[in-house]
């Protein structure tokens, strides 16, 4: 499973925002490795020309591949936004890299998006009939055109209000508009977004995760609330943050996989340290699926905190069965089975002395197709592991995600239509144990009605053709 994106926005009292945005994007690199981009603008006083230019640099690859020191120095402006991308809507190509900059009647707006709209195709067709031209195939450009259209008729807050009424799906947004940094989180709070101050109180930052704020020496203030819009303006050193609670859902729908896999363990999401959640998941796994074994070992890096929790509760020794090669980036498609095995071994090498003759509890965060998990179990047994008992820190993934996670179809998902015994045999494991749905909910500490569990129970928080909708989460009250 792959996350959709990471976003950051920074507003400084003075100086250039590009460098701290660069460092913050580095901290969010785990959320997307296909492309990266930064757009900046300079705050201006009322006496200055209101039309602003928005320098933009973006490209394919990791953050460090896209930005050199020379490129960063060319981005002059005290407010800016940044983006790292993994595609869920739109192909992996340069035209789809973000931020996107579009023209409107008073100049330009720049926008970066984490999430996925389920009605993007319908909205795009409507906009194209009106004569609007699209240069990418992302839903972000749909949002940008809709917003630009409404800014012709409304003030910024009313335009955003209309935008949020039209779009359906998940979205956390950072936008450069009218010399201001605008942050928006969808009314269900599906994707994370947080708000903080910069070091030495030099300005403000919004980011997908609090770890990005920590990286540049800032302090987390709070999460952006579901349905909230923040407008941050540092014009002429007159710092101002305005909050507008435009919409509120009866319930939220926080993505559970942020806690299971996507977010960094040192991030705080909606008041919860992700590390603590994963530790509790590991402990609950040991309670639900204990087994006689010699050691507990993680699939690095995503299984580490779960395995620590499992070892703590079970009383078994924690020991690394694999060493991860952290210098391996994106892997290309291998031509046949033998080379695909090599691709896995490039990332993970078995520590033979640690696993030889041992009964091993192997802990991972989730299983999607199962092909990599099967190879990992097979490698351990070839290196002498006596038994491999697979323990998974999430319930079985039985359905696709439509809200910003790149998941396969039902037919490709290992657990979609297989029995637990069939899954065990496919993975070549001696036993398998998934965390229960209730165990996951208890570990996160958020009520089931406030979580998005669509990929685990086939009940989605928004209307999706052919799927079951948890309708109570759709009722919005306008403020």
N, C-alpha and C positions, 0 to 999 in steps of 0.2 A: 504494500500500500504506500502511496506517495501523497504527500501534502500538496495543496494547491499553490501557496505562496507565503511570503513574509513581507510585511510592510512596515515602514517607519516614516515619521514626519518630525521635523525639528524646526523650532522657531527660536532664534537667538536674539538677544538684545542688540548685539552688534557682532561683526565678523562674518565669516563664511560658514555656512551650514554643511557644505559638502563633505568635509573630512569627518566630522562626528557621525554623519549619516553613513559614510563608508564603513566605519568601525561597527556601527549598529547593525548594518547589513551582514557583516562578517559573523556577528553573534547569531544571526537568523539564517545562516547559510544552510542549516539542516532542513529548512522548510522548502527549499527550492534550489536546484543547481543548474537549471537550463539557461537562465539569463539573469542579468542584473541591470539596474538603471537608477539614475538620480536626476531629478529636475529641481531647479532652484529659482527663486525670485527674490527681489529686494523690496522690503517694506518701504513705503513712501508716505510722506505726510500729506495732508489734505491740500497743501499749497502746490505740491508737485504733480506732474502729469500722472493721471490715474492708470493709463494703459501701461502694462508692464511686459517686459520680455522675459521669457522663461527658458534659459539655457537648459539643454537636455543632453545627456550622454547615456546610452544604453547599448547592450550587445549580448551576444551569446557567450555562455560560459560562467565560471565561478566569479565571485566578486573581484578577487585579485587579478583575474584574467582580463576583466573589462576595464578596470581603472588603474591607470598609472598615476604617479605623483603629478605629472604634467597635466593629465586630463582633469584631475581633481582641482588643481590650481586654476583651471580655466572656468570653473563653475563658480561664478561670483554671485552671492546672494545670501542674506541672513535667514531666510526661511527656505525649506526644501522638503522633498519627499523622496523615498527610495523604495526599491522593490527587488525581491528575488523570486524567481518563478519556477514552478513545476506545472506543466500544462494539464488542466482538466477539461477546459473548453478551449479549442483552438490548437493548431499544430505547433510543434516545437520549431519555430523559425523566427528570424530577426524581427519581422513585422509585428509579431505578437509580444515582443518584449515590452516591459513597462518600466516607468510610467508612460502613459499616453498623454500627449498634449493636443488639444483641439481648440479651434477658434470659436469665439462667440461675439456678441455685438459690442462688448466692452473690451475685448482683447483675447486673452487665452485662459484656459484652465488646464491644469495637469492633474492626473488622477492615477492612483495605484490601488489595486483591489486584491483582497484575499477572500475567496469564496466561489460560489457558482450559482448562476441564475437558472431556474428551471423553465422560465418563460422567455429566455433570451431570443430564441428563433422567432417567436411571435412578435416580440417588440421590434426586432431588427427588420422584419418584413414591413411592418407599419412605417418605420422611419424611412426605409428605402422607397416606399410608395410616395412619401412626401418629398423625395428628391435628395435625401442625405446619402452621402458617399462614404463607404467604409473601406478602410485600408488594412484591416486585420480581420480575423475570424474569432476574436475573443468577445466574451460578454462584457468585458470592461469597456470596450468601445461603445457598446449599446448604452451602458450607464452614462458615459461621457456625452453622447449625443442627446440623450434624454435630458440630462441636466442643462446642457447648453440651450436646448429648445425652451426649457422652462425659465431660464434666466432672461430670456427676451421679454417675458411677460410678468415676471415676479421678482421680488427681492430675494436674496440668497436663501433665507430661511424658508420662505414659502415655496421656492423652487425645489429645495431639498425635501420638503414635506410632500410635494406632488410626486417627486422621484420615488420616495419610499412607499408611496401608495401604489405605484405602478409595478415595481419590480417584485418578483417572488423568488425566494431562495435565500442563500447565505451571502452576506457581504459585510466585511469590515473595510472601510475606505479611508484613505488620506488624500486630500485634495488641496491644491494651491488655487486660490480664488480671491480676487479683490484684495490683494496684498495680505491675505490671511491664510493660515493653515486651518483646514477644516477636517475633523475626524468624525466618522459616522459608523455606528454599529447597528446591525439589523435588529428588528424588534424582538427576535427570539434569542439573540446573543449566541448564534450558532458558532461563529468564529471568534477567537479571542482578540481583545484590543485593550491596551492599558495606557495610562497617562502618568507622567512624572515630571519632575524638575531636573534640570541639568546641574552638573557640578558647579559649585560656587554661585548657585542661583543665577545662571547666565541666560536662562530661558526655559523652554518646555520641550518635552518629547512625547510622542505617542508611538506605540510599537505593538507588534503582534504578541510579543512576550516580554516579561519584565527583565529577563536575562540581557536583553539589548540595552535596557536602561542601566543595569548594573555595569555593563561593559564600558560605558563611557562615563562612569563615575556619578551617575545620576541617582535620584531617589524616587521610588515608586510612590505615587499618591494613591491611586485606586484604579480599578478597571473602569473603562468607559461602559456605562450602563446600556443594556439592550434598549434600542430605540432612541438613544441619546445622540445629540449632535454637539460637538465642541467647536467653537470658533476661537482661534488663538491669534491675536494681533499684537505685534510689537512695534507698530508704526511710531517713528520718532521717539523711541525709548519709552513709549507710553504703553506699558504691558497690560494686556487685558485678556481674560479668558471668559467666554460666555458659554453657558450650558443651556441647551434646549431639549427637554424631554418630549420629543415630538410624538412618539408612539410607545405604547407599552403592551406587551402580551399578557394575557392572563397567566400564562406559564412561559418559562424560557425553554430553550432546547439546546443546551451546551453539548458540543460534540464530545462523546466519550473517548474517542481515539486521541484527542489532545492529551488526555491523562494517561492513556495506555501506551502511546507511542510517539506522537508527533512533537509535542512540546519538550523542551529540554527539562531534565529533572530538577534543575535549579531555578526554574521559572515558577512564579506564583500566578495561578489562573483563578479568577473569581474567588480570591481569598484563600486558596489552597495551594500549599507547596507541592508540586508534582512529585518530588522525591518521596514525600510522606505517603502520598496516595499509592505509589508503586510499591513501597515497603509493605503497606497494609495488604495490597493485592497478593504479594508473595506469601505473607503470613496466612491469609485466607486460603490460598492454594494448598498450603501444607495441611490445613485443617480439613479441607474438602477432599484432598487426594494424597493422603500420606501413603508411603510405601517403604518397605525395607530396602535400604540402599546404603552405600558407603560414603558417597560425596554428593554435593549439590554443585552444579556448574551452569553458568549462563551461556547463552548465545550472545556474544558481545556485538554492539554495546547495549542494545535495547533490552536485553534480558537481565542485565547486571543487578539492578535494584530489586527486581522481583526475586532473583535467586538469593540475594542477601536476606530478604524477608523470609523466604522459604526455609533457608538454613537456620535462621534465628528461631523460628517456631518449631521446626522439626528436630532440632538438636544435632543435625548432621553437619559435617565439616563442609565449609565452602572452599572450593578449589577450582582454578581455571582449567578447563579442558581444552580451550582454544585460546590462541593469541591472535588478535586482529591486526592486520597490516593497515595502519591508518594512513598510508601514503597512496592507497589505491582509490582513485576517484570513480567516476562513472565508468561502468564496464559496457563494452559493446556486445552485440549479439554474436554468440559463438556459432560456428557452422555445424557442429555435430555434438553428440552427447559427451564424448571424451574431452572436448575443449570446454564444454560447459562445466564439467567437473573441475577443470583447471581454473576457470574463472572464480569458482567458489573457494578453491584452495589459495588463490591469490589474496583473498580477503581474510580467510580463516585457516590457521594451521593447527592441527591437533598436537597437544603436548602429550606424547605417548606415555611418558613415565607417570603422568598424573592419572591417566585413565586406564592403563593396562591392568586387566584382571579385576577392575572395579565395577560395582553396581552403581550406575550413574543416574542421578535425577538431572535431566537437561531442561532448563527453563528458558522460554522465549516469550515474547510479548503477544504474538498472534501468528496464525497460519492463514495464508490466502490461497494460493494454488497448491502449495504443499511440495512442489518439486525441489526447492532449495532445502526445506526441512528434511526431506527424504535423503538427500545427498549428505547432509550434515550427520544424520543418524548413521548412515552407512559408513562414512569416514571414521566415526568413533569406533564402530565395531571392527573395522579393518585394522585399526590401531590397537585392538586388544580389549576394548571395553566388554565386560562380561554381560552386562544388561544396560539398556538405555530406556529410561522411563521419562517420557516427554510430558512436561507440564507447561500449560499455556495460560498467560495472564489476561486472557479475555475469553468470553464465550465464543462459540463457533461463529464465524462470519458466514451468513447464509444468503445475503442479498447485497446488491450493489449500492454504492453511495451516489446520490445525485447532487450533493451539496458541497462539493469542493475537495473530495478525496478521489484519487484515481484508482478505482477498483475494477476488477474484471466483471464479466457477466455472470449470471447465476450458473450457467453451464461450466464455467471455468473455476468457480469457487469449490474448493475441496469439500467443504462441509455442507454444501447446498442440498445435496440429495443423497448423501452417504450415511450409513449407520456408523456408530462410534467404532465398532469392530472393523468395518471396512476401512475407515480412516487409519486405524492403528496398523492394519496390514499394509496399506499403501505406503505408510511412512517407515515401515520396517522397525517399529518401536516395540518394546516388550510390554508397555502399557502407555496409555495416554489419558491425560486429565485436563479438561478445560475448566477455567473458572466459571462458576455459575453466574447467571445474570444478576441474581440478588446479591451474590458476593461482590460483584463489580459495583453495584449501586451503593452497597454499604461501605465499601472501601473508598469510593469517591466522596461520599458524605453529602450527596445532593439527591433530592427526591427523584424518583423515576419520571414523574410528570414534568420535570424540569431538565431532562436530558434528551438528546437525540440518539435513539437506539435503532434507527432504521436498518442498518446493516446486520444487526443482531436479532431483531424480532420482526422485521418487515412492516413496521409501523412508523410512518414518516410524519414530521411536524408540519409539512406544507403539502399542498395538492400536487401530486405527481400522477400523470395518466397511468392507469393500470395498477397502482399501488394503494395500499390502505393508508389513510390519513388520520392522524390523531387530531381531530377537528378542534378540540378545545384549545389547542395551542395557537390557533389561527385568529381567534377573536381578539381584535385590537381595540383599545380605547384611546382616543385622541386627546391630547392635552392642549 
